[in-house]
Amino acid sequence: MNDVFINKIEKFMPNEPVFNDEIEDYLGYIGGKKSKARKIVLKSNGIKRRFYVLEKDTQKQLFLNSQLCAKAINKLEDKDFRLENLEVLACGTTSPDQLMPGHSLMVQGELKLKPIETISASGICLSGVNALKYIYLGIKSGEFKNGISTGSEASSPILSAKNFQEESKNLEELELNPNIAFEKDFLRWMLSDGAGAMLLEDKPNKHSISLKIEFIDILSYAGEMEVCMYSGLEVKEDKNIRAWRDFEQKELMEKSILSVQQNVKLLNENIVKYTVVKPLKEIIKKRALKASLYNYFLPHYSSLYFRDKLYEGLKEADFEIPYEKWFTNLENFGNTGSASIYIILEELFNSKKLKKGEKILCYIPESGRFSTAFFSLEVV
């Protein structure tokens, strides 16, 4: 089996940074009113700025998700690697521009690449890791010599006020509070847009560092956990699911079924148990891991609110990693979902801080139906 190396990492963030007091200038005001949830959520999530594909005031979309991806991938080219030599492309996202065809095909089209193998990884935060693992396994098995994986999000168009207009009107007509439910409003202050891309090869860089992938472990608990974060469905009181195709068109808009929703109570009660404690105990046993071996811990968490909870989860799993080893950039780039771990790794990889022999542990949870990933890297 071949060793697999991450040799280049790049990111692309659209437009200028958007600071907290500007968010509704980009996303718009639902029912013409300021959100009541905004200050509460921003106070706890610790995000100071984020990036949107939307134009300020007009809410016009300036970049497609596929274009964000293509721009990040183009930055991987240099004298040592040309896209014309690419063998396989795997792209993961929560927010593709279309229902079909697959996201990777649209990215390939943007780049006008020669005929190559592609795969599109769907889901939420783990879709970027699923794409990464596909490339990793393909190179490890000898099927490919190189490949590119990506994680990208264009969430802001989904969060735009125009998507909640009919629901807001309906609430006013029923003489209810026209503010949309917290489960929907919550995510309008959490998500950001951006793309990250990694070049993986079967040989390390000759003149600079590489990251050797030691393992990528992904575990899903959907067999025992209910839906927590979702779009395109309605979760009924009896926990049964009603899919978006079962709704009348008017009903889809009045209930903003295609918006992103989060069961916040379910999230708070289970995220640490099912994405840290349980899976990490299994992985420690499987891989004979020791926390002391790691120089860096790169966690993707959606909010600063979960930082201390994550730390307690590590301790419960008997895998305590002190805060001084943690590296994240949530405050400056926001929660970019499937792109987050790419954007975190890009900053560290290109920082010139890494030294050969150092080890990095990455953690990526997903609350869709409670899944998680841990992957280990060594600087070579």
C-alpha positions as a LaTeX table, in Angstrom:
\begin{tabular}{lrrr}
\hline
Residue & $x$ (\AA) & $y$ (\AA) & $z$ (\AA) \\
\hline
Met1 & 0.00 & 0.00 & 0.00 \\
Asn2 & 1.29 & 3.45 & $-0.90$ \\
Asp3 & 1.93 & 6.26 & 1.54 \\
Val4 & $-0.26$ & 9.29 & 0.83 \\
Phe5 & 0.83 & 12.90 & 1.22 \\
Ile6 & $-1.01$ & 16.20 & 1.28 \\
Asn7 & 1.42 & 18.37 & $-0.69$ \\
Lys8 & $-0.52$ & 21.59 & $-1.16$ \\
Ile9 & $-3.51$ & 23.24 & 0.50 \\
Glu10 & $-5.26$ & 26.38 & $-0.73$ \\
Lys11 & $-8.44$ & 28.30 & 0.07 \\
Phe12 & $-10.64$ & 30.88 & $-1.60$ \\
Met13 & $-12.86$ & 33.25 & 0.37 \\
Pro14 & $-15.37$ & 35.35 & $-1.59$ \\
Asn15 & $-15.59$ & 39.15 & $-1.46$ \\
Glu16 & $-14.61$ & 41.23 & 1.59 \\
Pro17 & $-14.98$ & 40.05 & 5.21 \\
Val18 & $-18.42$ & 40.65 & 6.75 \\
Phe19 & $-18.38$ & 41.79 & 10.37 \\
Asn20 & $-21.13$ & 41.14 & 12.92 \\
Asp21 & $-22.91$ & 44.48 & 12.59 \\
Glu22 & $-23.14$ & 44.05 & 8.78 \\
Ile23 & $-24.70$ & 40.59 & 8.56 \\
Glu24 & $-28.29$ & 41.67 & 7.88 \\
Asp25 & $-27.06$ & 44.11 & 5.23 \\
Tyr26 & $-26.06$ & 41.01 & 3.28 \\
Leu27 & $-28.69$ & 38.47 & 4.33 \\
Gly28 & $-31.57$ & 40.94 & 4.60 \\
Tyr29 & $-34.21$ & 41.51 & 7.29 \\
Ile30 & $-36.93$ & 38.89 & 7.68 \\
Gly31 & $-40.31$ & 40.63 & 7.79 \\
Gly32 & $-38.41$ & 43.93 & 7.63 \\
Lys33 & $-37.34$ & 43.56 & 11.27 \\
Lys34 & $-34.07$ & 42.90 & 13.04 \\
Ser35 & $-33.62$ & 39.38 & 14.37 \\
Lys36 & $-34.15$ & 38.82 & 18.08 \\
Ala37 & $-31.81$ & 35.81 & 18.02 \\
Arg38 & $-28.88$ & 37.64 & 16.40 \\
Lys39 & $-27.19$ & 39.09 & 19.50 \\
Ile40 & $-27.73$ & 35.95 & 21.57 \\
Val41 & $-26.17$ & 33.64 & 18.98 \\
Leu42 & $-23.26$ & 35.95 & 18.08 \\
Lys43 & $-22.38$ & 36.44 & 21.73 \\
Ser44 & $-21.91$ & 32.71 & 22.26 \\
Asn45 & $-20.39$ & 31.62 & 18.95 \\
Gly46 & $-17.31$ & 33.86 & 19.10 \\
Ile47 & $-17.31$ & 34.61 & 15.36 \\
Lys48 & $-16.08$ & 38.14 & 14.58 \\
Arg49 & $-16.21$ & 38.02 & 10.78 \\
Arg50 & $-17.22$ & 35.71 & 7.96 \\
Phe51 & $-17.48$ & 35.70 & 4.14 \\
Tyr52 & $-20.52$ & 35.65 & 1.86 \\
Val53 & $-21.00$ & 35.09 & $-1.86$ \\
Leu54 & $-23.78$ & 37.72 & $-1.66$ \\
Glu55 & $-23.51$ & 41.38 & $-2.59$ \\
Lys56 & $-24.21$ & 43.85 & 0.19 \\
Asp57 & $-27.74$ & 45.37 & 0.23 \\
Thr58 & $-28.89$ & 43.66 & $-3.00$ \\
Gln59 & $-28.44$ & 40.03 & $-1.85$ \\
Lys60 & $-27.27$ & 39.24 & $-5.40$ \\
Gln61 & $-25.18$ & 36.06 & $-5.60$ \\
Leu62 & $-21.74$ & 36.92 & $-6.99$ \\
Phe63 & $-20.17$ & 33.43 & $-6.90$ \\
Leu64 & $-21.52$ & 29.92 & $-7.39$ \\
Asn65 & $-20.30$ & 27.18 & $-5.08$ \\
Ser66 & $-18.60$ & 25.50 & $-8.07$ \\
Gln67 & $-16.76$ & 28.75 & $-8.81$ \\
Leu68 & $-15.46$ & 28.99 & $-5.23$ \\
Cys69 & $-14.12$ & 25.45 & $-5.60$ \\
Ala70 & $-12.54$ & 26.12 & $-8.97$ \\
Lys71 & $-10.74$ & 29.22 & $-7.68$ \\
Ala72 & $-9.28$ & 27.29 & $-4.73$ \\
Ile73 & $-8.18$ & 24.45 & $-7.03$ \\
Asn74 & $-6.54$ & 26.81 & $-9.53$ \\
Lys75 & $-4.28$ & 28.06 & $-6.74$ \\
Leu76 & $-2.82$ & 24.54 & $-6.37$ \\
Glu77 & $-1.05$ & 24.83 & $-9.72$ \\
Asp78 & 2.66 & 25.64 & $-9.72$ \\
Lys79 & 5.85 & 24.49 & $-11.46$ \\
Asp80 & 5.58 & 21.06 & $-9.81$ \\
Phe81 & 1.92 & 20.34 & $-10.54$ \\
Arg82 & $-0.38$ & 21.20 & $-13.45$ \\
Leu83 & $-4.10$ & 20.51 & $-13.55$ \\
Glu84 & $-3.68$ & 18.82 & $-16.93$ \\
Asn85 & $-2.00$ & 15.96 & $-15.01$ \\
Leu86 & $-4.80$ & 15.54 & $-12.46$ \\
Glu87 & $-6.15$ & 11.97 & $-12.23$ \\
Val88 & $-9.17$ & 12.21 & $-9.90$ \\
Leu89 & $-11.33$ & 14.94 & $-8.34$ \\
Ala90 & $-13.55$ & 14.56 & $-5.26$ \\
Cys91 & $-15.65$ & 17.50 & $-4.06$ \\
Gly92 & $-17.71$ & 17.62 & $-0.89$ \\
Thr93 & $-20.35$ & 20.20 & 0.02 \\
Thr94 & $-23.56$ & 20.80 & 1.93 \\
Ser95 & $-24.77$ & 23.45 & $-0.49$ \\
Pro96 & $-24.35$ & 22.49 & $-4.17$ \\
Asp97 & $-25.69$ & 24.95 & $-6.71$ \\
Gln98 & $-28.15$ & 22.39 & $-8.10$ \\
Leu99 & $-29.91$ & 19.13 & $-7.22$ \\
Met100 & $-28.25$ & 17.43 & $-10.18$ \\
Pro101 & $-25.77$ & 16.81 & $-11.74$ \\
Gly102 & $-23.17$ & 16.18 & $-9.05$ \\
His103 & $-21.16$ & 19.04 & $-7.58$ \\
Ser104 & $-17.79$ & 17.64 & $-8.75$ \\
Leu105 & $-19.01$ & 17.62 & $-12.35$ \\
Met106 & $-19.88$ & 21.30 & $-12.13$ \\
Val107 & $-16.44$ & 22.05 & $-10.68$ \\
Gln108 & $-14.78$ & 20.04 & $-13.45$ \\
Gly109 & $-16.82$ & 22.04 & $-15.94$ \\
Glu110 & $-15.70$ & 25.35 & $-14.41$ \\
Leu111 & $-12.07$ & 24.24 & $-14.72$ \\
Lys112 & $-12.56$ & 22.72 & $-18.19$ \\
Leu113 & $-10.55$ & 19.68 & $-17.13$ \\
Lys114 & $-9.77$ & 16.73 & $-19.39$ \\
Pro115 & $-11.79$ & 13.51 & $-18.85$ \\
Ile116 & $-11.00$ & 12.28 & $-15.33$ \\
Glu117 & $-12.66$ & 10.28 & $-12.57$ \\
Thr118 & $-14.88$ & 12.34 & $-10.24$ \\
Ile119 & $-17.03$ & 11.74 & $-7.21$ \\
Ser120 & $-19.37$ & 14.12 & $-5.39$ \\
Ala121 & $-19.65$ & 13.73 & $-1.62$ \\
Ser122 & $-22.91$ & 15.01 & $-0.16$ \\
Gly123 & $-23.88$ & 15.55 & 3.46 \\
Ile124 & $-22.93$ & 18.34 & 5.85 \\
Cys125 & $-19.55$ & 19.02 & 7.51 \\
Leu126 & $-18.22$ & 15.51 & 6.85 \\
Ser127 & $-18.73$ & 15.73 & 3.10 \\
Gly128 & $-15.32$ & 17.42 & 2.75 \\
Val129 & $-13.67$ & 14.62 & 4.77 \\
Asn130 & $-15.51$ & 11.96 & 2.76 \\
Ala131 & $-14.05$ & 13.51 & $-0.40$ \\
Leu132 & $-10.60$ & 13.53 & 1.20 \\
Lys133 & $-10.86$ & 9.87 & 2.19 \\
Tyr134 & $-11.86$ & 8.83 & $-1.33$ \\
Ile135 & $-8.69$ & 10.38 & $-2.74$ \\
Tyr136 & $-6.61$ & 8.97 & 0.13 \\
Leu137 & $-7.85$ & 5.41 & $-0.43$ \\
Gly138 & $-7.47$ & 5.70 & $-4.20$ \\
Ile139 & $-3.81$ & 6.72 & $-3.94$ \\
Lys140 & $-3.08$ & 4.30 & $-1.10$ \\
Ser141 & $-4.35$ & 1.38 & $-3.16$ \\
Gly142 & $-2.29$ & 2.41 & $-6.19$ \\
Glu143 & $-5.31$ & 3.27 & $-8.34$ \\
Phe144 & $-4.11$ & 6.89 & $-8.67$ \\
Lys145 & $-0.85$ & 8.77 & $-8.26$ \\
Asn146 & $-2.51$ & 12.09 & $-7.48$ \\
Gly147 & $-5.89$ & 13.63 & $-6.76$ \\
Ile148 & $-7.59$ & 16.75 & $-5.46$ \\
Ser149 & $-10.23$ & 16.86 & $-2.75$ \\
Thr150 & $-12.28$ & 19.90 & $-1.78$ \\
Gly151 & $-14.76$ & 21.17 & 0.76 \\
Ser152 & $-16.84$ & 24.21 & $-0.10$ \\
Glu153 & $-19.96$ & 26.08 & 0.96 \\
Ala154 & $-22.17$ & 28.81 & $-0.46$ \\
Ser155 & $-24.66$ & 28.89 & 2.41 \\
Ser156 & $-25.57$ & 32.57 & 2.43 \\
Pro157 & $-28.07$ & 32.37 & $-0.49$ \\
Ile158 & $-29.97$ & 29.75 & 1.55 \\
Leu159 & $-29.96$ & 32.09 & 4.56 \\
Ser160 & $-31.16$ & 35.12 & 2.59 \\
Ala161 & $-34.31$ & 36.83 & 3.94 \\
Lys162 & $-36.11$ & 36.32 & 0.62 \\
Asn163 & $-36.35$ & 32.61 & 1.40 \\
Phe164 & $-38.37$ & 33.33 & 4.54 \\
Gln165 & $-40.64$ & 36.02 & 3.08 \\
Glu166 & $-43.70$ & 33.80 & 2.58 \\
Glu167 & $-43.35$ & 32.20 & 6.02 \\
Ser168 & $-43.08$ & 35.65 & 7.61 \\
Lys169 & $-46.19$ & 36.87 & 5.76 \\
Asn170 & $-48.11$ & 33.77 & 6.81 \\
Leu171 & $-47.20$ & 34.30 & 10.45 \\
Glu172 & $-48.39$ & 37.92 & 10.28 \\
Glu173 & $-51.70$ & 36.85 & 8.74 \\
Leu174 & $-52.18$ & 34.36 & 11.56 \\
Glu175 & $-51.34$ & 37.16 & 14.03 \\
Leu176 & $-48.35$ & 35.22 & 15.32 \\
Asn177 & $-44.86$ & 36.56 & 15.99 \\
Pro178 & $-43.45$ & 37.13 & 12.46 \\
Asn179 & $-39.95$ & 36.17 & 13.63 \\
Ile180 & $-39.07$ & 32.73 & 12.27 \\
Ala181 & $-38.37$ & 29.91 & 14.71 \\
Phe182 & $-35.06$ & 29.98 & 16.56 \\
Glu183 & $-34.11$ & 26.62 & 14.98 \\
Lys184 & $-33.97$ & 28.38 & 11.60 \\
Asp185 & $-32.79$ & 31.83 & 12.70 \\
Phe186 & $-29.98$ & 30.31 & 14.77 \\
Leu187 & $-28.06$ & 29.18 & 11.69 \\
Arg188 & $-28.24$ & 32.57 & 9.95 \\
Trp189 & $-25.59$ & 33.81 & 12.40 \\
Met190 & $-23.43$ & 30.69 & 12.30 \\
Leu191 & $-22.58$ & 29.88 & 8.69 \\
Ser192 & $-20.03$ & 31.31 & 6.28 \\
Asp193 & $-19.02$ & 30.75 & 2.64 \\
Gly194 & $-15.67$ & 29.62 & 1.28 \\
Ala195 & $-13.72$ & 26.76 & $-0.30$ \\
Gly196 & $-10.61$ & 24.74 & 0.43 \\
Ala197 & $-8.67$ & 22.37 & $-1.80$ \\
Met198 & $-5.92$ & 19.80 & $-1.16$ \\
Leu199 & $-3.51$ & 18.16 & $-3.57$ \\
Leu200 & $-2.70$ & 14.58 & $-2.57$ \\
Glu201 & 0.11 & 12.57 & $-4.15$ \\
Asp202 & 1.95 & 9.28 & $-3.65$ \\
Lys203 & 5.26 & 11.08 & $-3.06$ \\
Pro204 & 6.09 & 13.99 & $-0.71$ \\
Asn205 & 7.29 & 17.42 & $-1.77$ \\
Lys206 & 10.99 & 17.55 & $-2.59$ \\
His207 & 11.74 & 21.06 & $-1.37$ \\
Ser208 & 9.08 & 21.76 & 1.27 \\
Ile209 & 7.05 & 20.00 & 3.93 \\
Ser210 & 4.23 & 17.57 & 3.26 \\
Leu211 & 1.58 & 16.04 & 5.51 \\
Lys212 & 1.61 & 12.26 & 5.52 \\
Ile213 & $-1.86$ & 10.86 & 6.22 \\
Glu214 & $-1.64$ & 8.22 & 8.95 \\
Phe215 & $-5.36$ & 7.40 & 9.07 \\
Ile216 & $-8.83$ & 8.83 & 8.47 \\
Asp217 & $-11.57$ & 7.32 & 10.66 \\
Ile218 & $-15.22$ & 8.25 & 10.10 \\
Leu219 & $-18.09$ & 6.99 & 12.27 \\
Ser220 & $-21.84$ & 7.58 & 11.95 \\
Tyr221 & $-24.41$ & 7.02 & 14.69 \\
Ala222 & $-27.44$ & 7.54 & 12.43 \\
Gly223 & $-28.57$ & 4.01 & 13.25 \\
Glu224 & $-29.39$ & 5.08 & 16.80 \\
Met225 & $-29.78$ & 8.89 & 16.61 \\
Glu226 & $-32.56$ & 10.99 & 15.12 \\
Val227 & $-32.20$ & 13.87 & 12.64 \\
Cys228 & $-30.73$ & 17.02 & 14.18 \\
Met229 & $-29.65$ & 19.37 & 11.36 \\
Tyr230 & $-31.57$ & 19.23 & 8.10 \\
Ser231 & $-32.96$ & 20.88 & 4.99 \\
Gly232 & $-35.69$ & 19.75 & 2.61 \\
Leu233 & $-37.79$ & 17.84 & 5.11 \\
Glu234 & $-40.09$ & 18.25 & 8.07 \\
Val235 & $-39.59$ & 16.28 & 11.28 \\
Lys236 & $-43.00$ & 15.60 & 12.81 \\
Glu237 & $-43.77$ & 15.35 & 16.50 \\
Asp238 & $-43.83$ & 11.54 & 16.24 \\
Lys239 & $-40.29$ & 11.73 & 14.72 \\
Asn240 & $-41.52$ & 10.60 & 11.31 \\
Ile241 & $-40.14$ & 12.41 & 8.27 \\
Arg242 & $-42.05$ & 14.26 & 5.58 \\
Ala243 & $-39.85$ & 14.84 & 2.53 \\
Trp244 & $-39.92$ & 18.09 & 0.54 \\
Arg245 & $-41.39$ & 16.48 & $-2.59$ \\
Asp246 & $-44.54$ & 15.65 & $-0.61$ \\
Phe247 & $-45.35$ & 19.34 & $-0.08$ \\
Glu248 & $-47.37$ & 21.61 & $-2.33$ \\
Gln249 & $-45.31$ & 24.44 & $-3.79$ \\
Lys250 & $-47.11$ & 27.08 & $-1.72$ \\
Glu251 & $-46.60$ & 25.03 & 1.43 \\
Leu252 & $-42.87$ & 24.69 & 0.71 \\
Met253 & $-42.52$ & 28.47 & 0.77 \\
Glu254 & $-44.87$ & 29.15 & 3.69 \\
Lys255 & $-42.94$ & 26.74 & 5.89 \\
Ser256 & $-39.54$ & 27.52 & 4.29 \\
Ile257 & $-38.95$ & 23.78 & 4.11 \\
Leu258 & $-35.80$ & 24.25 & 2.02 \\
Ser259 & $-34.13$ & 26.37 & 4.70 \\
Val260 & $-31.51$ & 24.87 & 7.01 \\
Gln261 & $-32.79$ & 23.95 & 10.46 \\
Gln262 & $-31.14$ & 22.77 & 13.66 \\
Asn263 & $-32.70$ & 21.02 & 16.64 \\
Val264 & $-30.66$ & 23.02 & 19.15 \\
Lys265 & $-31.79$ & 21.02 & 22.21 \\
Leu266 & $-30.87$ & 17.70 & 20.60 \\
Leu267 & $-27.53$ & 19.19 & 19.50 \\
Asn268 & $-26.56$ & 20.40 & 22.97 \\
Glu269 & $-27.51$ & 17.13 & 24.64 \\
Asn270 & $-25.68$ & 14.79 & 22.27 \\
Ile271 & $-22.94$ & 16.45 & 20.21 \\
Val272 & $-20.07$ & 15.73 & 22.62 \\
Lys273 & $-21.16$ & 12.19 & 23.50 \\
Tyr274 & $-21.66$ & 11.07 & 19.90 \\
Thr275 & $-18.90$ & 12.97 & 18.09 \\
Val276 & $-16.16$ & 12.94 & 20.75 \\
Val277 & $-16.46$ & 10.49 & 23.65 \\
Lys278 & $-17.94$ & 7.37 & 22.03 \\
Pro279 & $-16.06$ & 7.44 & 18.71 \\
Leu280 & $-12.76$ & 8.56 & 20.21 \\
Lys281 & $-12.75$ & 5.66 & 22.67 \\
Glu282 & $-13.22$ & 3.28 & 19.73 \\
Ile283 & $-10.48$ & 4.93 & 17.68 \\
Ile284 & $-8.03$ & 4.99 & 20.60 \\
Lys285 & $-8.50$ & 1.24 & 20.97 \\
Lys286 & $-8.24$ & 0.62 & 17.22 \\
Arg287 & $-5.19$ & 2.82 & 16.63 \\
Ala288 & $-3.45$ & 2.62 & 20.04 \\
Leu289 & $-3.47$ & 6.43 & 20.13 \\
Lys290 & $-1.78$ & 8.56 & 22.76 \\
Ala291 & $-2.68$ & 12.23 & 23.20 \\
Ser292 & 0.89 & 13.10 & 24.19 \\
Leu293 & 2.13 & 12.24 & 20.67 \\
Tyr294 & 0.26 & 15.17 & 19.09 \\
Asn295 & 1.73 & 18.65 & 18.70 \\
Tyr296 & $-1.44$ & 20.18 & 17.23 \\
Phe297 & $-5.15$ & 19.55 & 17.65 \\
Leu298 & $-7.32$ & 21.05 & 14.90 \\
Pro299 & $-10.98$ & 20.98 & 15.92 \\
His300 & $-13.81$ & 22.09 & 13.67 \\
Tyr301 & $-16.49$ & 23.34 & 16.02 \\
Ser302 & $-19.35$ & 25.54 & 14.90 \\
Ser303 & $-19.28$ & 27.85 & 17.90 \\
Leu304 & $-16.96$ & 28.92 & 20.71 \\
Tyr305 & $-19.81$ & 27.77 & 22.93 \\
Phe306 & $-18.69$ & 24.17 & 22.32 \\
Arg307 & $-14.96$ & 24.72 & 23.02 \\
Asp308 & $-15.00$ & 23.88 & 26.73 \\
Lys309 & $-17.55$ & 21.10 & 26.18 \\
Leu310 & $-15.21$ & 19.53 & 23.62 \\
Tyr311 & $-12.31$ & 19.76 & 26.08 \\
Glu312 & $-14.36$ & 17.99 & 28.74 \\
Gly313 & $-15.28$ & 15.33 & 26.17 \\
Leu314 & $-11.60$ & 14.70 & 25.41 \\
Lys315 & $-10.92$ & 14.29 & 29.13 \\
Glu316 & $-13.85$ & 11.87 & 29.47 \\
Ala317 & $-12.35$ & 9.80 & 26.66 \\
Asp318 & $-9.04$ & 9.86 & 28.54 \\
Phe319 & $-7.46$ & 11.83 & 25.69 \\
Glu320 & $-6.82$ & 15.27 & 27.16 \\
Ile321 & $-5.10$ & 17.74 & 24.83 \\
Pro322 & $-4.24$ & 21.10 & 26.45 \\
Tyr323 & $-5.60$ & 24.28 & 24.87 \\
Glu324 & $-2.11$ & 25.49 & 23.93 \\
Lys325 & $-1.99$ & 22.71 & 21.31 \\
Trp326 & $-5.32$ & 23.72 & 19.75 \\
Phe327 & $-5.39$ & 25.58 & 16.40 \\
Thr328 & $-8.53$ & 27.03 & 14.84 \\
Asn329 & $-9.58$ & 30.14 & 12.91 \\
Leu330 & $-13.34$ & 30.15 & 13.53 \\
Glu331 & $-13.23$ & 33.74 & 14.77 \\
Asn332 & $-11.93$ & 35.12 & 11.46 \\
Phe333 & $-13.47$ & 32.79 & 8.87 \\
Gly334 & $-16.69$ & 31.61 & 10.49 \\
Asn335 & $-18.19$ & 28.15 & 10.23 \\
Thr336 & $-17.69$ & 27.10 & 6.60 \\
Gly337 & $-19.08$ & 23.60 & 7.14 \\
Ser338 & $-17.39$ & 21.05 & 4.87 \\
Ala339 & $-14.66$ & 23.59 & 4.03 \\
Ser340 & $-13.76$ & 24.38 & 7.65 \\
Ile341 & $-11.06$ & 21.76 & 8.21 \\
Tyr342 & $-9.51$ & 22.65 & 4.83 \\
Ile343 & $-9.41$ & 26.34 & 5.77 \\
Ile344 & $-7.96$ & 25.59 & 9.23 \\
Leu345 & $-5.31$ & 23.26 & 7.79 \\
Glu346 & $-4.47$ & 25.71 & 5.00 \\
Glu347 & $-3.53$ & 28.42 & 7.49 \\
Leu348 & $-1.39$ & 26.10 & 9.61 \\
Phe349 & 0.24 & 24.35 & 6.63 \\
Asn350 & 1.27 & 27.61 & 4.98 \\
Ser351 & 2.26 & 29.36 & 8.23 \\
Lys352 & 5.86 & 28.04 & 8.18 \\
Lys353 & 5.35 & 26.98 & 11.82 \\
Leu354 & 5.29 & 23.23 & 11.19 \\
Lys355 & 8.41 & 21.13 & 11.73 \\
Lys356 & 9.19 & 17.68 & 10.40 \\
Gly357 & 8.17 & 14.93 & 12.78 \\
Glu358 & 5.29 & 16.89 & 14.33 \\
Lys359 & 1.87 & 15.26 & 14.45 \\
Ile360 & $-1.57$ & 16.80 & 13.88 \\
Leu361 & $-4.94$ & 15.40 & 14.94 \\
Cys362 & $-8.01$ & 16.78 & 13.17 \\
Tyr363 & $-11.57$ & 16.50 & 14.50 \\
Ile364 & $-14.70$ & 17.12 & 12.42 \\
Pro365 & $-18.17$ & 16.53 & 13.89 \\
Glu366 & $-21.46$ & 16.58 & 11.99 \\
Ser367 & $-24.81$ & 17.05 & 13.68 \\
Gly368 & $-26.98$ & 15.98 & 10.73 \\
Arg369 & $-27.63$ & 12.64 & 12.38 \\
Phe370 & $-24.51$ & 12.60 & 14.57 \\
Ser371 & $-21.38$ & 11.51 & 12.72 \\
Thr372 & $-17.73$ & 12.33 & 13.29 \\
Ala373 & $-14.25$ & 12.07 & 11.82 \\
Phe374 & $-10.77$ & 12.03 & 13.29 \\
Phe375 & $-7.71$ & 11.98 & 11.06 \\
Ser376 & $-4.02$ & 11.97 & 11.87 \\
Leu377 & $-1.19$ & 13.66 & 9.96 \\
Glu378 & 2.58 & 13.69 & 10.30 \\
Val379 & 4.76 & 16.51 & 9.00 \\
Val380 & 7.43 & 15.08 & 6.69 \\
\hline
\end{tabular}
